[in-house]
Amino acid sequence: MAEPKGLMKPVRLKADMAEFCGVSELPRTEITKKLWDYIKANKLQTKSAGGKPENAGKYVVADAKLLKVFKNTNSTSKSGNLTDLRNMQEGDTIDMMQMAAVVSANVE
């Protein structure tokens, strides 16, 4: 059987993400799935930036558990967009397109 590559290759998780996922290594695709499963199960989506949780929309509302993971994020994308969530507080929102930056910031 071929060794997993790319997004399917397991990566080592930083401490906060490992605690969130319950394991120390996962493929990026599974990390993203676990985040979205949690967001959907806890109805942490909203249709507007800064909105209250309403279980739908393209923004994610940070609760205490997500905040521990989100606060590790400070990166610049290849297109030059900055994602700095270090000063984020509970109840703040992020655009769902920032989830890739969150995952990248939480792996070694």
Residue frames as qw, qx, qy, qz and C-alpha x, y, z in Angstrom:
[[0.000, 0.887, 0.461, 0.000, 0.00, 0.00, 0.00],
 [0.405, 0.543, -0.024, 0.735, 1.34, 3.45, -0.95],
 [0.335, -0.348, -0.449, 0.751, 2.31, 5.89, 1.77],
 [0.099, 0.885, 0.451, -0.058, -0.15, 8.83, 2.09],
 [0.446, 0.075, 0.125, 0.883, 1.04, 12.08, 0.50],
 [0.045, -0.440, -0.244, -0.863, 0.03, 15.71, 0.39],
 [0.456, -0.403, 0.125, -0.784, -3.11, 16.56, 2.35],
 [0.902, -0.209, -0.277, -0.257, -3.63, 12.90, 3.24],
 [0.616, 0.224, -0.580, 0.484, -0.23, 12.56, 4.97],
 [0.576, -0.724, -0.363, 0.114, -0.51, 12.66, 8.77],
 [0.261, 0.632, -0.263, 0.681, 1.10, 15.71, 10.39],
 [0.436, -0.261, -0.639, 0.578, 2.07, 16.30, 14.02],
 [0.191, -0.827, -0.368, -0.379, -0.37, 18.60, 15.83],
 [0.103, 0.425, -0.430, 0.790, 0.63, 21.39, 18.19],
 [0.068, -0.089, -0.837, 0.536, -0.58, 20.98, 21.78],
 [0.394, 0.248, 0.320, -0.825, -3.87, 22.94, 21.57],
 [0.643, 0.261, -0.419, -0.587, -4.96, 21.27, 18.34],
 [0.381, 0.111, -0.915, 0.071, -3.92, 17.84, 19.66],
 [0.136, 0.153, 0.727, -0.656, -6.09, 18.45, 22.72],
 [0.533, 0.299, 0.015, -0.791, -8.99, 19.58, 20.50],
 [0.666, 0.287, -0.552, -0.411, -8.71, 16.56, 18.17],
 [0.857, -0.347, 0.286, -0.251, -7.81, 14.02, 20.84],
 [0.934, 0.116, 0.140, 0.306, -4.77, 12.71, 18.92],
 [0.382, -0.688, 0.252, 0.564, -1.23, 13.89, 18.23],
 [0.113, -0.262, 0.655, 0.700, -1.18, 13.22, 14.45],
 [0.546, 0.562, 0.578, -0.229, -3.79, 13.52, 11.70],
 [0.397, 0.316, 0.491, 0.708, -3.95, 14.37, 7.99],
 [0.037, 0.100, 0.048, -0.993, -4.90, 18.01, 7.32],
 [0.413, -0.242, -0.574, -0.664, -8.17, 16.85, 5.77],
 [0.548, -0.429, -0.712, 0.088, -9.16, 15.12, 9.02],
 [0.253, -0.246, -0.371, 0.859, -8.17, 18.14, 11.12],
 [0.218, -0.037, -0.224, -0.949, -10.44, 20.31, 9.00],
 [0.522, -0.317, -0.695, -0.380, -13.25, 17.75, 9.24],
 [0.461, -0.387, -0.668, 0.438, -12.99, 17.62, 13.05],
 [0.064, -0.168, -0.164, 0.970, -13.12, 21.43, 13.25],
 [0.372, -0.098, -0.393, -0.835, -16.19, 21.60, 10.99],
 [0.518, -0.342, -0.780, -0.083, -17.92, 18.73, 12.79],
 [0.321, -0.363, -0.551, 0.679, -17.48, 20.63, 16.06],
 [0.081, 0.103, -0.063, -0.989, -18.62, 23.94, 14.54],
 [0.459, -0.188, -0.571, -0.654, -21.75, 22.38, 13.06],
 [0.507, -0.345, -0.778, 0.138, -22.58, 20.29, 16.15],
 [0.292, -0.453, -0.456, 0.708, -22.38, 23.41, 18.32],
 [0.222, 0.835, 0.476, 0.165, -24.16, 25.67, 15.79],
 [0.407, -0.643, 0.038, 0.648, -21.27, 28.14, 15.65],
 [0.350, 0.241, 0.490, 0.761, -21.90, 29.61, 12.20],
 [0.116, 0.731, 0.361, -0.567, -23.37, 33.01, 11.41],
 [0.555, 0.656, 0.413, 0.301, -24.22, 34.94, 8.25],
 [0.157, 0.934, -0.041, 0.319, -22.47, 38.18, 9.24],
 [0.527, 0.279, -0.479, 0.644, -19.07, 39.17, 10.62],
 [0.043, -0.200, 0.494, -0.845, -19.47, 39.72, 14.33],
 [0.649, -0.256, -0.301, -0.650, -22.90, 38.04, 14.32],
 [0.585, -0.309, 0.614, -0.430, -24.36, 35.71, 16.90],
 [0.138, -0.102, 0.969, 0.179, -24.40, 31.93, 16.29],
 [0.643, 0.272, 0.123, -0.705, -27.33, 30.99, 14.04],
 [0.701, -0.007, 0.712, 0.032, -26.21, 27.61, 12.63],
 [0.663, 0.585, 0.391, 0.255, -25.77, 28.89, 9.06],
 [0.141, 0.983, -0.094, -0.070, -23.47, 31.21, 7.15],
 [0.766, 0.481, -0.243, 0.351, -19.89, 31.70, 6.13],
 [0.001, -0.684, 0.478, -0.552, -18.57, 33.02, 9.44],
 [0.712, -0.203, -0.642, 0.200, -17.47, 30.93, 12.42],
 [0.384, -0.800, 0.113, -0.447, -18.13, 32.18, 15.94],
 [0.435, 0.325, -0.733, 0.410, -15.33, 31.36, 18.39],
 [0.742, -0.614, -0.134, -0.232, -16.35, 29.66, 21.60],
 [0.465, -0.761, 0.451, -0.036, -13.88, 28.90, 24.42],
 [0.848, -0.090, 0.488, 0.186, -12.77, 25.58, 22.89],
 [0.669, 0.623, 0.219, 0.341, -12.18, 26.97, 19.37],
 [0.032, -0.983, 0.145, -0.108, -10.53, 30.08, 20.75],
 [0.661, -0.559, 0.455, 0.208, -7.61, 28.05, 22.13],
 [0.724, 0.191, 0.515, 0.417, -6.92, 26.78, 18.60],
 [0.357, 0.862, 0.252, 0.257, -7.70, 30.03, 16.73],
 [0.258, -0.951, 0.143, 0.091, -5.35, 32.12, 18.92],
 [0.699, -0.318, 0.463, 0.443, -2.32, 30.22, 17.56],
 [0.603, 0.557, 0.452, 0.349, -2.94, 31.69, 14.10],
 [0.023, -0.874, 0.139, 0.466, -0.70, 34.42, 12.70],
 [0.606, 0.002, 0.625, 0.492, 0.14, 33.87, 9.05],
 [0.300, 0.610, -0.200, -0.706, 0.27, 35.49, 5.64],
 [0.825, 0.338, 0.450, -0.047, -1.17, 33.61, 2.66],
 [0.581, 0.056, 0.482, 0.654, 0.58, 33.32, -0.71],
 [0.192, 0.731, 0.440, 0.484, -1.75, 36.07, -1.95],
 [0.225, 0.337, -0.247, 0.880, -0.59, 38.36, 0.86],
 [0.539, -0.612, -0.238, -0.527, -3.67, 38.18, 3.10],
 [0.086, 0.340, -0.722, 0.597, -2.84, 38.39, 6.81],
 [0.716, -0.457, -0.443, -0.288, -4.66, 36.15, 9.26],
 [0.214, 0.279, -0.633, 0.690, -3.77, 37.25, 12.78],
 [0.623, -0.521, -0.445, -0.377, -6.12, 35.77, 15.38],
 [0.499, 0.049, -0.628, 0.596, -3.83, 36.14, 18.40],
 [0.089, -0.027, 0.382, -0.920, -6.01, 38.85, 19.99],
 [0.475, -0.285, -0.608, -0.568, -9.30, 37.14, 19.22],
 [0.281, -0.133, 0.647, -0.696, -11.88, 36.86, 21.99],
 [0.171, 0.307, 0.933, -0.079, -14.77, 34.52, 22.64],
 [0.323, 0.726, 0.485, -0.366, -17.72, 35.51, 20.43],
 [0.111, 0.651, -0.402, -0.635, -15.54, 37.02, 17.69],
 [0.858, 0.398, 0.296, -0.130, -15.95, 35.61, 14.17],
 [0.232, -0.446, 0.644, 0.576, -13.64, 34.48, 11.38],
 [0.666, 0.439, -0.269, -0.540, -14.46, 33.94, 7.72],
 [0.945, -0.049, 0.316, -0.062, -14.61, 30.24, 6.89],
 [0.728, 0.632, -0.179, 0.197, -11.93, 30.84, 4.27],
 [0.053, -0.775, 0.537, -0.330, -9.48, 31.44, 7.14],
 [0.915, -0.294, 0.213, -0.175, -9.81, 27.84, 8.33],
 [0.871, 0.356, -0.170, 0.292, -6.85, 26.73, 6.18],
 [0.185, 0.685, -0.407, 0.575, -4.66, 29.28, 8.00],
 [0.655, -0.531, 0.320, -0.433, -5.93, 27.96, 11.34],
 [0.998, -0.004, 0.047, 0.030, -5.04, 24.39, 10.40],
 [0.679, 0.531, -0.250, 0.441, -1.60, 25.39, 9.10],
 [0.088, -0.721, 0.381, -0.572, -0.83, 27.39, 12.25],
 [0.721, -0.434, 0.368, -0.395, -1.60, 24.37, 14.44],
 [0.990, 0.102, 0.012, 0.102, 0.62, 21.75, 12.83],
 [0.447, -0.708, 0.422, 0.347, 4.37, 21.24, 13.14]]
